Amino acid sequence: MVEFWDGYVLPLIIILAQILAIVVPLLVAVAYLTLAERKVIAGMQLRTGPAKVGPFGLLQPLADGLKLFAKETILPAGANRVVFIMAPMLTFILAMVAWAVIPVGDGMVIADINVGILYLFAISSLGVYGIIMAGWASNSKYPFLGALRSAAQMVSYEVSIGFVIITVLLCVGSLNLSDIVRAQETVWFAIPLLPMFVIFFVSALAETNRAPFDLPEGESELVAGYFVEYSSMSFALFFLGEYANMILMSAMTTILFLGGWLPPFDIAPFNWVPGPIWFVLKICAVLFVFLWVRATFPRYRYDQLMRLGWKVFLPFSLLWVVLTAGVLVAFDWLPK
């Protein structure tokens, strides 16, 4: 009995506890990111934002969730019901499972696999399927057009993200996310790889369908894009999935370019702060820029979006990969 407990039950309990320790704070963060966005944009546009539900509007996300939960779920008559229901679930689940390999601190990761960056890239690439499924299953022209836009947009900018990741891996010599963070103990990669840092962040905006690249959701011409036929909690899952992907891309930016859990300076009082606190603070800083961009820039036209991805980011990122590799070989800086 003791052997069964130690060999099967106890490891399962530990894994479940680790999953809850990641998922529960993440769900709370997703809920309150919606409030933070409304507050930040309201401040930039000289408005008050949500301020009535609870002190300083802090209960607004709970009220929004309760409202969506109480609404009726409407299934379009011509929709493929199975795919229609699965699409938002897939989008939300993929945004959650990616966190299995994210190290929030030194040794604080659920699965410290050696190909963590490939796992993240694969999960983020699969996110487009939820949107395509939603647009096709709705059996309506506006969702279908939004899904086609999203497919082309996400595939286009994933190419640039791939070259950015290759550049970082050349400097690290490992696909393990914890090793990528430890390689930045001397200097964060955002400094020597500044152009790739900018390309990665802009591509992350396009990958998450955020303004000014929110063409799949263009309400001026597509009503609401791929999720226009959704209501109630199925709509909420798309909404939460988008914000969870924002947090995920911010975490990837932090790991690849901002030193992960490492403090900005390895001196007191900076090194007194626990690593997970630095990790969360850096994610919040990147998320603030996400919101700042939405409040500042108008939406791109679709031809401008494609031109930026294929004619600017792709050749430049490819050139930077070659340049980085050449410098590392010429100065014998390749990781051993």
MARKOL-181964 format. One record per residue (C-alpha): x, y, z. Coordinates in pm, whole numbers, plus 50000, padded with zeros to 5 digits. Layout:
% residues N
<rec><c1>X</c1><c2>Y</c2><c3>Z</c3></rec>
...
This chain:
% residues 336
<rec><c1>50000</c1><c2>50000</c2><c3>50000</c3></rec>
<rec><c1>50284</c1><c2>50235</c2><c3>50089</c3></rec>
<rec><c1>50458</c1><c2>50153</c2><c3>49760</c3></rec>
<rec><c1>50137</c1><c2>50227</c2><c3>49566</c3></rec>
<rec><c1>50100</c1><c2>50562</c2><c3>49749</c3></rec>
<rec><c1>50463</c1><c2>50668</c2><c3>49696</c3></rec>
<rec><c1>50484</c1><c2>50539</c2><c3>49339</c3></rec>
<rec><c1>50154</c1><c2>50655</c2><c3>49192</c3></rec>
<rec><c1>49927</c1><c2>50861</c2><c3>49417</c3></rec>
<rec><c1>50179</c1><c2>51105</c2><c3>49565</c3></rec>
<rec><c1>50341</c1><c2>51203</c2><c3>49230</c3></rec>
<rec><c1>49993</c1><c2>51255</c2><c3>49084</c3></rec>
<rec><c1>49896</c1><c2>51481</c2><c3>49373</c3></rec>
<rec><c1>50218</c1><c2>51681</c2><c3>49333</c3></rec>
<rec><c1>50157</c1><c2>51726</c2><c3>48958</c3></rec>
<rec><c1>49797</c1><c2>51835</c2><c3>49019</c3></rec>
<rec><c1>49914</c1><c2>52084</c2><c3>49283</c3></rec>
<rec><c1>50171</c1><c2>52227</c2><c3>49040</c3></rec>
<rec><c1>49906</c1><c2>52260</c2><c3>48767</c3></rec>
<rec><c1>49665</c1><c2>52438</c2><c3>49004</c3></rec>
<rec><c1>49946</c1><c2>52667</c2><c3>49123</c3></rec>
<rec><c1>49987</c1><c2>52784</c2><c3>48761</c3></rec>
<rec><c1>49631</c1><c2>52770</c2><c3>48626</c3></rec>
<rec><c1>49444</c1><c2>52940</c2><c3>48914</c3></rec>
<rec><c1>49664</c1><c2>53256</c2><c3>48924</c3></rec>
<rec><c1>49660</c1><c2>53259</c2><c3>48543</c3></rec>
<rec><c1>49278</c1><c2>53257</c2><c3>48530</c3></rec>
<rec><c1>49265</c1><c2>53538</c2><c3>48786</c3></rec>
<rec><c1>49526</c1><c2>53732</c2><c3>48586</c3></rec>
<rec><c1>49325</c1><c2>53685</c2><c3>48265</c3></rec>
<rec><c1>49009</c1><c2>53814</c2><c3>48433</c3></rec>
<rec><c1>49178</c1><c2>54121</c2><c3>48577</c3></rec>
<rec><c1>49376</c1><c2>54190</c2><c3>48260</c3></rec>
<rec><c1>49042</c1><c2>54282</c2><c3>48101</c3></rec>
<rec><c1>48991</c1><c2>54536</c2><c3>48379</c3></rec>
<rec><c1>49348</c1><c2>54663</c2><c3>48349</c3></rec>
<rec><c1>49304</c1><c2>54716</c2><c3>47976</c3></rec>
<rec><c1>48988</c1><c2>54919</c2><c3>48025</c3></rec>
<rec><c1>49152</c1><c2>55125</c2><c3>48300</c3></rec>
<rec><c1>49476</c1><c2>55189</c2><c3>48109</c3></rec>
<rec><c1>49302</c1><c2>55289</c2><c3>47787</c3></rec>
<rec><c1>49054</c1><c2>55502</c2><c3>47981</c3></rec>
<rec><c1>49343</c1><c2>55685</c2><c3>48147</c3></rec>
<rec><c1>49510</c1><c2>55749</c2><c3>47812</c3></rec>
<rec><c1>49183</c1><c2>55878</c2><c3>47666</c3></rec>
<rec><c1>49090</c1><c2>56089</c2><c3>47971</c3></rec>
<rec><c1>48800</c1><c2>55867</c2><c3>48077</c3></rec>
<rec><c1>48730</c1><c2>55695</c2><c3>48411</c3></rec>
<rec><c1>48681</c1><c2>55336</c2><c3>48299</c3></rec>
<rec><c1>48494</c1><c2>55083</c2><c3>48517</c3></rec>
<rec><c1>48448</c1><c2>55235</c2><c3>48861</c3></rec>
<rec><c1>48104</c1><c2>55135</c2><c3>48990</c3></rec>
<rec><c1>48116</c1><c2>54760</c2><c3>49059</c3></rec>
<rec><c1>48308</c1><c2>54720</c2><c3>49382</c3></rec>
<rec><c1>48582</c1><c2>54952</c2><c3>49511</c3></rec>
<rec><c1>48761</c1><c2>55114</c2><c3>49215</c3></rec>
<rec><c1>48568</c1><c2>54876</c2><c3>48988</c3></rec>
<rec><c1>48764</c1><c2>54572</c2><c3>49111</c3></rec>
<rec><c1>48458</c1><c2>54345</c2><c3>49096</c3></rec>
<rec><c1>48383</c1><c2>54432</c2><c3>48732</c3></rec>
<rec><c1>48549</c1><c2>54116</c2><c3>48588</c3></rec>
<rec><c1>48341</c1><c2>53899</c2><c3>48822</c3></rec>
<rec><c1>48024</c1><c2>54080</c2><c3>48717</c3></rec>
<rec><c1>48115</c1><c2>54039</c2><c3>48349</c3></rec>
<rec><c1>48177</c1><c2>53667</c2><c3>48399</c3></rec>
<rec><c1>47849</c1><c2>53619</c2><c3>48583</c3></rec>
<rec><c1>47662</c1><c2>53806</c2><c3>48309</c3></rec>
<rec><c1>47814</c1><c2>53590</c2><c3>48034</c3></rec>
<rec><c1>47752</c1><c2>53271</c2><c3>48232</c3></rec>
<rec><c1>47384</c1><c2>53359</c2><c3>48277</c3></rec>
<rec><c1>47324</c1><c2>53431</c2><c3>47908</c3></rec>
<rec><c1>47171</c1><c2>53175</c2><c3>47672</c3></rec>
<rec><c1>47404</c1><c2>52987</c2><c3>47439</c3></rec>
<rec><c1>47267</c1><c2>53023</c2><c3>47086</c3></rec>
<rec><c1>47367</c1><c2>52775</c2><c3>46817</c3></rec>
<rec><c1>47311</c1><c2>52894</c2><c3>46457</c3></rec>
<rec><c1>47070</c1><c2>52670</c2><c3>46265</c3></rec>
<rec><c1>47316</c1><c2>52600</c2><c3>45983</c3></rec>
<rec><c1>47624</c1><c2>52554</c2><c3>46201</c3></rec>
<rec><c1>47824</c1><c2>52235</c2><c3>46245</c3></rec>
<rec><c1>47740</c1><c2>52197</c2><c3>46613</c3></rec>
<rec><c1>48029</c1><c2>51973</c2><c3>46719</c3></rec>
<rec><c1>48300</c1><c2>52187</c2><c3>46560</c3></rec>
<rec><c1>48117</c1><c2>52507</c2><c3>46664</c3></rec>
<rec><c1>48132</c1><c2>52405</c2><c3>47031</c3></rec>
<rec><c1>48486</c1><c2>52262</c2><c3>47014</c3></rec>
<rec><c1>48647</c1><c2>52573</c2><c3>46859</c3></rec>
<rec><c1>48642</c1><c2>52805</c2><c3>47166</c3></rec>
<rec><c1>48737</c1><c2>52514</c2><c3>47393</c3></rec>
<rec><c1>49042</c1><c2>52439</c2><c3>47176</c3></rec>
<rec><c1>49151</c1><c2>52805</c2><c3>47176</c3></rec>
<rec><c1>49127</c1><c2>52830</c2><c3>47554</c3></rec>
<rec><c1>49286</c1><c2>52492</c2><c3>47630</c3></rec>
<rec><c1>49588</c1><c2>52559</c2><c3>47407</c3></rec>
<rec><c1>49647</c1><c2>52890</c2><c3>47587</c3></rec>
<rec><c1>49656</c1><c2>52699</c2><c3>47918</c3></rec>
<rec><c1>49868</c1><c2>52391</c2><c3>47830</c3></rec>
<rec><c1>50152</c1><c2>52605</c2><c3>47697</c3></rec>
<rec><c1>50233</c1><c2>52706</c2><c3>48055</c3></rec>
<rec><c1>50354</c1><c2>52354</c2><c3>48134</c3></rec>
<rec><c1>50706</c1><c2>52447</c2><c3>48018</c3></rec>
<rec><c1>50721</c1><c2>52812</c2><c3>48131</c3></rec>
<rec><c1>50979</c1><c2>52855</c2><c3>48412</c3></rec>
<rec><c1>50850</c1><c2>53120</c2><c3>48653</c3></rec>
<rec><c1>51163</c1><c2>53086</c2><c3>48867</c3></rec>
<rec><c1>51487</c1><c2>52889</c2><c3>48895</c3></rec>
<rec><c1>51365</c1><c2>52528</c2><c3>48895</c3></rec>
<rec><c1>51001</c1><c2>52639</c2><c3>48923</c3></rec>
<rec><c1>50851</c1><c2>52472</c2><c3>48614</c3></rec>
<rec><c1>50606</c1><c2>52185</c2><c3>48569</c3></rec>
<rec><c1>50793</c1><c2>52015</c2><c3>48282</c3></rec>
<rec><c1>51157</c1><c2>52120</c2><c3>48238</c3></rec>
<rec><c1>51196</c1><c2>51954</c2><c3>47897</c3></rec>
<rec><c1>51497</c1><c2>52004</c2><c3>47670</c3></rec>
<rec><c1>51282</c1><c2>52111</c2><c3>47374</c3></rec>
<rec><c1>51067</c1><c2>52359</c2><c3>47564</c3></rec>
<rec><c1>51096</c1><c2>52633</c2><c3>47302</c3></rec>
<rec><c1>50979</c1><c2>52394</c2><c3>47029</c3></rec>
<rec><c1>50684</c1><c2>52291</c2><c3>47246</c3></rec>
<rec><c1>50587</c1><c2>52657</c2><c3>47292</c3></rec>
<rec><c1>50623</c1><c2>52732</c2><c3>46921</c3></rec>
<rec><c1>50408</c1><c2>52428</c2><c3>46833</c3></rec>
<rec><c1>50133</c1><c2>52519</c2><c3>47081</c3></rec>
<rec><c1>50120</c1><c2>52882</c2><c3>46967</c3></rec>
<rec><c1>50103</c1><c2>52764</c2><c3>46604</c3></rec>
<rec><c1>49807</c1><c2>52536</c2><c3>46680</c3></rec>
<rec><c1>49606</c1><c2>52832</c2><c3>46809</c3></rec>
<rec><c1>49500</c1><c2>52922</c2><c3>46455</c3></rec>
<rec><c1>49296</c1><c2>52600</c2><c3>46431</c3></rec>
<rec><c1>49045</c1><c2>52718</c2><c3>46689</c3></rec>
<rec><c1>48981</c1><c2>53034</c2><c3>46489</c3></rec>
<rec><c1>48955</c1><c2>52848</c2><c3>46156</c3></rec>
<rec><c1>48715</c1><c2>52596</c2><c3>46311</c3></rec>
<rec><c1>48499</c1><c2>52876</c2><c3>46452</c3></rec>
<rec><c1>48482</c1><c2>53061</c2><c3>46120</c3></rec>
<rec><c1>48403</c1><c2>52752</c2><c3>45916</c3></rec>
<rec><c1>48154</c1><c2>52592</c2><c3>46159</c3></rec>
<rec><c1>47948</c1><c2>52912</c2><c3>46189</c3></rec>
<rec><c1>47832</c1><c2>52872</c2><c3>45826</c3></rec>
<rec><c1>47831</c1><c2>53250</c2><c3>45783</c3></rec>
<rec><c1>48036</c1><c2>53470</c2><c3>45552</c3></rec>
<rec><c1>48166</c1><c2>53722</c2><c3>45808</c3></rec>
<rec><c1>48312</c1><c2>53461</c2><c3>46048</c3></rec>
<rec><c1>48458</c1><c2>53271</c2><c3>45750</c3></rec>
<rec><c1>48631</c1><c2>53583</c2><c3>45616</c3></rec>
<rec><c1>48767</c1><c2>53660</c2><c3>45962</c3></rec>
<rec><c1>48901</c1><c2>53304</c2><c3>45994</c3></rec>
<rec><c1>49073</c1><c2>53325</c2><c3>45654</c3></rec>
<rec><c1>49233</c1><c2>53656</c2><c3>45752</c3></rec>
<rec><c1>49354</c1><c2>53509</c2><c3>46079</c3></rec>
<rec><c1>49500</c1><c2>53199</c2><c3>45912</c3></rec>
<rec><c1>49703</c1><c2>53406</c2><c3>45665</c3></rec>
<rec><c1>49807</c1><c2>53658</c2><c3>45930</c3></rec>
<rec><c1>49918</c1><c2>53411</c2><c3>46197</c3></rec>
<rec><c1>50106</c1><c2>53188</c2><c3>45951</c3></rec>
<rec><c1>50283</c1><c2>53492</c2><c3>45802</c3></rec>
<rec><c1>50410</c1><c2>53625</c2><c3>46133</c3></rec>
<rec><c1>50500</c1><c2>53281</c2><c3>46272</c3></rec>
<rec><c1>50775</c1><c2>53268</c2><c3>46008</c3></rec>
<rec><c1>50935</c1><c2>53582</c2><c3>46152</c3></rec>
<rec><c1>50892</c1><c2>53453</c2><c3>46508</c3></rec>
<rec><c1>51069</c1><c2>53133</c2><c3>46405</c3></rec>
<rec><c1>51374</c1><c2>53322</c2><c3>46276</c3></rec>
<rec><c1>51381</c1><c2>53532</c2><c3>46594</c3></rec>
<rec><c1>51383</c1><c2>53217</c2><c3>46806</c3></rec>
<rec><c1>51663</c1><c2>53070</c2><c3>46591</c3></rec>
<rec><c1>51870</c1><c2>53381</c2><c3>46659</c3></rec>
<rec><c1>51826</c1><c2>53340</c2><c3>47034</c3></rec>
<rec><c1>51904</c1><c2>52968</c2><c3>47018</c3></rec>
<rec><c1>52229</c1><c2>53041</c2><c3>46831</c3></rec>
<rec><c1>52338</c1><c2>53253</c2><c3>47127</c3></rec>
<rec><c1>52233</c1><c2>52995</c2><c3>47388</c3></rec>
<rec><c1>52306</c1><c2>52656</c2><c3>47235</c3></rec>
<rec><c1>52006</c1><c2>52497</c2><c3>47404</c3></rec>
<rec><c1>51630</c1><c2>52464</c2><c3>47347</c3></rec>
<rec><c1>51560</c1><c2>52449</c2><c3>47720</c3></rec>
<rec><c1>51378</c1><c2>52761</c2><c3>47842</c3></rec>
<rec><c1>51559</c1><c2>52765</c2><c3>48177</c3></rec>
<rec><c1>51896</c1><c2>52753</c2><c3>47995</c3></rec>
<rec><c1>51784</c1><c2>53048</c2><c3>47780</c3></rec>
<rec><c1>51718</c1><c2>53251</c2><c3>48095</c3></rec>
<rec><c1>52048</c1><c2>53151</c2><c3>48260</c3></rec>
<rec><c1>52238</c1><c2>53254</c2><c3>47945</c3></rec>
<rec><c1>52124</c1><c2>53612</c2><c3>48012</c3></rec>
<rec><c1>52293</c1><c2>53647</c2><c3>48352</c3></rec>
<rec><c1>52552</c1><c2>53882</c2><c3>48200</c3></rec>
<rec><c1>52330</c1><c2>54080</c2><c3>47963</c3></rec>
<rec><c1>51968</c1><c2>54045</c2><c3>47855</c3></rec>
<rec><c1>51929</c1><c2>53951</c2><c3>47489</c3></rec>
<rec><c1>51706</c1><c2>54255</c2><c3>47437</c3></rec>
<rec><c1>52025</c1><c2>54465</c2><c3>47421</c3></rec>
<rec><c1>52247</c1><c2>54282</c2><c3>47165</c3></rec>
<rec><c1>51943</c1><c2>54152</c2><c3>46974</c3></rec>
<rec><c1>51735</c1><c2>54471</c2><c3>46993</c3></rec>
<rec><c1>51604</c1><c2>54456</c2><c3>46631</c3></rec>
<rec><c1>51489</c1><c2>54097</c2><c3>46683</c3></rec>
<rec><c1>51329</c1><c2>54196</c2><c3>47013</c3></rec>
<rec><c1>51123</c1><c2>54459</c2><c3>46831</c3></rec>
<rec><c1>51030</c1><c2>54215</c2><c3>46552</c3></rec>
<rec><c1>50927</c1><c2>53952</c2><c3>46807</c3></rec>
<rec><c1>50705</c1><c2>54194</c2><c3>46997</c3></rec>
<rec><c1>50534</c1><c2>54328</c2><c3>46684</c3></rec>
<rec><c1>50488</c1><c2>53972</c2><c3>46557</c3></rec>
<rec><c1>50339</c1><c2>53880</c2><c3>46895</c3></rec>
<rec><c1>50081</c1><c2>54156</c2><c3>46844</c3></rec>
<rec><c1>49990</c1><c2>54003</c2><c3>46507</c3></rec>
<rec><c1>49999</c1><c2>53647</c2><c3>46644</c3></rec>
<rec><c1>49745</c1><c2>53734</c2><c3>46915</c3></rec>
<rec><c1>49527</c1><c2>53940</c2><c3>46676</c3></rec>
<rec><c1>49578</c1><c2>54252</c2><c3>46883</c3></rec>
<rec><c1>49552</c1><c2>54612</c2><c3>46765</c3></rec>
<rec><c1>49675</c1><c2>54748</c2><c3>46530</c3></rec>
<rec><c1>49670</c1><c2>54398</c2><c3>46372</c3></rec>
<rec><c1>49318</c1><c2>54296</c2><c3>46481</c3></rec>
<rec><c1>49204</c1><c2>54241</c2><c3>46121</c3></rec>
<rec><c1>49033</c1><c2>53906</c2><c3>46195</c3></rec>
<rec><c1>48805</c1><c2>54090</c2><c3>46440</c3></rec>
<rec><c1>48759</c1><c2>54402</c2><c3>46225</c3></rec>
<rec><c1>48419</c1><c2>54521</c2><c3>46346</c3></rec>
<rec><c1>48402</c1><c2>54796</c2><c3>46085</c3></rec>
<rec><c1>48381</c1><c2>54544</c2><c3>45799</c3></rec>
<rec><c1>48333</c1><c2>54198</c2><c3>45960</c3></rec>
<rec><c1>48098</c1><c2>54289</c2><c3>46250</c3></rec>
<rec><c1>48318</c1><c2>54093</c2><c3>46494</c3></rec>
<rec><c1>48500</c1><c2>53849</c2><c3>46272</c3></rec>
<rec><c1>48531</c1><c2>53479</c2><c3>46345</c3></rec>
<rec><c1>48332</c1><c2>53483</c2><c3>46671</c3></rec>
<rec><c1>48037</c1><c2>53696</c2><c3>46557</c3></rec>
<rec><c1>47796</c1><c2>53398</c2><c3>46587</c3></rec>
<rec><c1>47910</c1><c2>53310</c2><c3>46941</c3></rec>
<rec><c1>47735</c1><c2>53406</c2><c3>47263</c3></rec>
<rec><c1>47742</c1><c2>53336</c2><c3>47635</c3></rec>
<rec><c1>48031</c1><c2>53125</c2><c3>47768</c3></rec>
<rec><c1>48144</c1><c2>53012</c2><c3>47422</c3></rec>
<rec><c1>48216</c1><c2>53377</c2><c3>47342</c3></rec>
<rec><c1>48378</c1><c2>53418</c2><c3>47684</c3></rec>
<rec><c1>48619</c1><c2>53130</c2><c3>47610</c3></rec>
<rec><c1>48739</c1><c2>53308</c2><c3>47295</c3></rec>
<rec><c1>48772</c1><c2>53628</c2><c3>47494</c3></rec>
<rec><c1>48966</c1><c2>53460</c2><c3>47774</c3></rec>
<rec><c1>49179</c1><c2>53267</c2><c3>47525</c3></rec>
<rec><c1>49288</c1><c2>53591</c2><c3>47357</c3></rec>
<rec><c1>49395</c1><c2>53746</c2><c3>47686</c3></rec>
<rec><c1>49563</c1><c2>53424</c2><c3>47801</c3></rec>
<rec><c1>49761</c1><c2>53426</c2><c3>47475</c3></rec>
<rec><c1>49864</c1><c2>53785</c2><c3>47546</c3></rec>
<rec><c1>50004</c1><c2>53677</c2><c3>47883</c3></rec>
<rec><c1>50174</c1><c2>53376</c2><c3>47719</c3></rec>
<rec><c1>50342</c1><c2>53589</c2><c3>47451</c3></rec>
<rec><c1>50451</c1><c2>53835</c2><c3>47721</c3></rec>
<rec><c1>50604</c1><c2>53545</c2><c3>47914</c3></rec>
<rec><c1>50785</c1><c2>53428</c2><c3>47599</c3></rec>
<rec><c1>50916</c1><c2>53781</c2><c3>47543</c3></rec>
<rec><c1>51036</c1><c2>53791</c2><c3>47904</c3></rec>
<rec><c1>51214</c1><c2>53455</c2><c3>47876</c3></rec>
<rec><c1>51374</c1><c2>53514</c2><c3>47536</c3></rec>
<rec><c1>51484</c1><c2>53876</c2><c3>47576</c3></rec>
<rec><c1>51429</c1><c2>54015</c2><c3>47928</c3></rec>
<rec><c1>51611</c1><c2>53765</c2><c3>48146</c3></rec>
<rec><c1>51313</c1><c2>53570</c2><c3>48277</c3></rec>
<rec><c1>51327</c1><c2>53558</c2><c3>48656</c3></rec>
<rec><c1>51669</c1><c2>53732</c2><c3>48673</c3></rec>
<rec><c1>51688</c1><c2>54078</c2><c3>48835</c3></rec>
<rec><c1>51794</c1><c2>54372</c2><c3>48616</c3></rec>
<rec><c1>52105</c1><c2>54422</c2><c3>48831</c3></rec>
<rec><c1>52272</c1><c2>54154</c2><c3>49041</c3></rec>
<rec><c1>52322</c1><c2>54389</c2><c3>49335</c3></rec>
<rec><c1>52127</c1><c2>54474</c2><c3>49648</c3></rec>
<rec><c1>51838</c1><c2>54548</c2><c3>49679</c3></rec>
<rec><c1>51749</c1><c2>54403</c2><c3>49334</c3></rec>
<rec><c1>51873</c1><c2>54050</c2><c3>49411</c3></rec>
<rec><c1>51671</c1><c2>54047</c2><c3>49734</c3></rec>
<rec><c1>51346</c1><c2>54023</c2><c3>49535</c3></rec>
<rec><c1>51242</c1><c2>53661</c2><c3>49458</c3></rec>
<rec><c1>51277</c1><c2>53550</c2><c3>49097</c3></rec>
<rec><c1>50904</c1><c2>53483</c2><c3>49038</c3></rec>
<rec><c1>50828</c1><c2>53844</c2><c3>49141</c3></rec>
<rec><c1>51068</c1><c2>53976</c2><c3>48876</c3></rec>
<rec><c1>50912</c1><c2>53740</c2><c3>48623</c3></rec>
<rec><c1>50561</c1><c2>53869</c2><c3>48695</c3></rec>
<rec><c1>50675</c1><c2>54234</c2><c3>48693</c3></rec>
<rec><c1>50838</c1><c2>54192</c2><c3>48350</c3></rec>
<rec><c1>50523</c1><c2>54027</c2><c3>48213</c3></rec>
<rec><c1>50317</c1><c2>54318</c2><c3>48346</c3></rec>
<rec><c1>50553</c1><c2>54566</c2><c3>48177</c3></rec>
<rec><c1>50519</c1><c2>54389</c2><c3>47840</c3></rec>
<rec><c1>50140</c1><c2>54368</c2><c3>47883</c3></rec>
<rec><c1>50128</c1><c2>54741</c2><c3>47948</c3></rec>
<rec><c1>50293</c1><c2>54798</c2><c3>47610</c3></rec>
<rec><c1>50031</c1><c2>54568</c2><c3>47453</c3></rec>
<rec><c1>49760</c1><c2>54795</c2><c3>47594</c3></rec>
<rec><c1>49951</c1><c2>55113</c2><c3>47513</c3></rec>
<rec><c1>49977</c1><c2>55012</c2><c3>47147</c3></rec>
<rec><c1>49603</c1><c2>54947</c2><c3>47128</c3></rec>
<rec><c1>49526</c1><c2>55292</c2><c3>47265</c3></rec>
<rec><c1>49772</c1><c2>55463</c2><c3>47029</c3></rec>
<rec><c1>49774</c1><c2>55316</c2><c3>46679</c3></rec>
<rec><c1>49493</c1><c2>55284</c2><c3>46422</c3></rec>
<rec><c1>49419</c1><c2>54951</c2><c3>46257</c3></rec>
<rec><c1>49637</c1><c2>54852</c2><c3>45960</c3></rec>
<rec><c1>49490</c1><c2>54772</c2><c3>45622</c3></rec>
<rec><c1>49527</c1><c2>54406</c2><c3>45531</c3></rec>
<rec><c1>49772</c1><c2>54473</c2><c3>45247</c3></rec>
<rec><c1>49987</c1><c2>54677</c2><c3>45488</c3></rec>
<rec><c1>49980</c1><c2>54390</c2><c3>45736</c3></rec>
<rec><c1>50097</c1><c2>54136</c2><c3>45478</c3></rec>
<rec><c1>50360</c1><c2>54372</c2><c3>45335</c3></rec>
<rec><c1>50511</c1><c2>54428</c2><c3>45679</c3></rec>
<rec><c1>50530</c1><c2>54055</c2><c3>45751</c3></rec>
<rec><c1>50662</c1><c2>53928</c2><c3>45417</c3></rec>
<rec><c1>50860</c1><c2>54222</c2><c3>45275</c3></rec>
<rec><c1>51009</c1><c2>54372</c2><c3>45591</c3></rec>
<rec><c1>51018</c1><c2>54129</c2><c3>45885</c3></rec>
<rec><c1>51096</c1><c2>53810</c2><c3>45694</c3></rec>
<rec><c1>51402</c1><c2>53933</c2><c3>45496</c3></rec>
<rec><c1>51534</c1><c2>54138</c2><c3>45789</c3></rec>
<rec><c1>51503</c1><c2>53852</c2><c3>46040</c3></rec>
<rec><c1>51667</c1><c2>53611</c2><c3>45795</c3></rec>
<rec><c1>51953</c1><c2>53858</c2><c3>45742</c3></rec>
<rec><c1>51995</c1><c2>53899</c2><c3>46118</c3></rec>
<rec><c1>52015</c1><c2>53520</c2><c3>46166</c3></rec>
<rec><c1>52300</c1><c2>53504</c2><c3>45912</c3></rec>
<rec><c1>52471</c1><c2>53808</c2><c3>46068</c3></rec>
<rec><c1>52443</c1><c2>53667</c2><c3>46421</c3></rec>
<rec><c1>52580</c1><c2>53329</c2><c3>46314</c3></rec>
<rec><c1>52867</c1><c2>53496</c2><c3>46131</c3></rec>
<rec><c1>52964</c1><c2>53709</c2><c3>46431</c3></rec>
<rec><c1>52949</c1><c2>53412</c2><c3>46670</c3></rec>
<rec><c1>53171</c1><c2>53202</c2><c3>46441</c3></rec>
<rec><c1>53415</c1><c2>53483</c2><c3>46360</c3></rec>
<rec><c1>53479</c1><c2>53570</c2><c3>46727</c3></rec>
<rec><c1>53453</c1><c2>53209</c2><c3>46850</c3></rec>
<rec><c1>53156</c1><c2>53301</c2><c3>47072</c3></rec>
<rec><c1>52948</c1><c2>52995</c2><c3>46987</c3></rec>
<rec><c1>52820</c1><c2>52829</c2><c3>47307</c3></rec>
<rec><c1>53023</c1><c2>52523</c2><c3>47400</c3></rec>
